[in-house]
Amino acid sequence: MKLYCFPVAPNPTRVRVYLAEKGIEVPEVLVSLPKGEQKHPEHLARDPQGRLPVLELDDGSYLTESLPIIEYFEELHPEPPMIGHDPLERARVRTLERIAEMNALLPIARYIHATNSPLGLPPNPVLAGEAEKAMASGLRLLDERVGERPFVAGDAPTIADCTLYAAFFFAEFGKVAIPAEHQNLTRWHAAWRERPSAAAASRRPPRAA
Ligand SMILES: N[C@@H](CCC(=O)N[C@@H](CS)C(=O)NCC(=O)O)C(=O)O
């Protein structure tokens, strides 16, 4: 297997953080987003959408989309569970993961791409204004949902934490501050930063040999 990825980009990051949390080692290959390598023919052959992450399987086929990649690994390595222990818990974890994506990852990514895009997209003040509003209300909602729990979905780390950390890591890179008034999120972030999996987010993968 090989994981094609780029550090900082939130979708590859949540997969890398998940793998590090589970202790699953997958060789990584760098595809440079700032250089536009995701649109080169060799990457389009892996994912015709020209995006990251992509998982190359041992039979030479590919899986795209960060969440299905995570779900695939979770089925291969169910312990310790990071998507809940039973059907109801799994539904709750997946709900919080979706909430983290829609209320943090997406608005933060949209805001950064509309103001100072690392992909070189032109600034778009209208989109930036919309994303800023969505970010403000989304982070408020998430702060309430996380409350005093040690992790987003309760007492143990789950894929919801991986998504939220990927969002906050991209926010730091884009110099977007998480307002200190969100005390639960601030506490959660400070604690997650100390986990070994957080270091996986900033490691630079090697280029293809
Ligand atoms: N839904 C996809 C989104 C993948 C995605 O948008 N990846 C971004 C990096 S975070 C990307 O490759 N962007 C490059 C581009 O769109 O050209 C997933 O979850 O994997």
The ligand as a MOL file (V3000), in Angstrom:
LIG
                    3D

  0  0  0     0  0            999 V3000
M  V30 BEGIN CTAB
M  V30 COUNTS 20 19 0 0 0
M  V30 BEGIN ATOM
M  V30 1 N -13.8510 14.6540 -0.4110 0
M  V30 2 C -12.4400 14.4960 -0.6450 0
M  V30 3 C -11.8170 15.8610 -0.7980 0
M  V30 4 C -10.3830 15.7900 -1.2680 0
M  V30 5 C -9.7910 17.1790 -1.4290 0
M  V30 6 O -10.4910 18.1590 -1.7470 0
M  V30 7 N -8.4620 17.2660 -1.2330 0
M  V30 8 C -7.7870 18.5240 -1.3730 0
M  V30 9 C -6.6910 18.6390 -0.3140 0
M  V30 10 S -7.3910 18.8210 1.2900 0
M  V30 11 C -7.1010 18.5740 -2.7230 0
M  V30 12 O -6.5060 17.6040 -3.1340 0
M  V30 13 N -7.1570 19.7330 -3.3860 0
M  V30 14 C -6.4760 19.9490 -4.6100 0
M  V30 15 C -7.3320 20.4310 -5.7160 0
M  V30 16 O -8.5820 20.4650 -5.5670 0
M  V30 17 O -6.7560 20.7690 -6.7630 0
M  V30 18 C -11.8090 13.6940 0.5040 0
M  V30 19 O -12.4030 13.6760 1.5980 0
M  V30 20 O -10.7640 13.0840 0.3380 0
M  V30 END ATOM
M  V30 BEGIN BOND
M  V30 1 1 1 2
M  V30 2 1 2 3
M  V30 3 1 2 18
M  V30 4 1 3 4
M  V30 5 1 4 5
M  V30 6 2 5 6
M  V30 7 1 5 7
M  V30 8 1 7 8
M  V30 9 1 8 9
M  V30 10 1 8 11
M  V30 11 1 9 10
M  V30 12 2 11 12
M  V30 13 1 11 13
M  V30 14 1 13 14
M  V30 15 1 14 15
M  V30 16 2 15 16
M  V30 17 1 15 17
M  V30 18 2 18 19
M  V30 19 1 18 20
M  V30 END BOND
M  V30 END CTAB
M  END
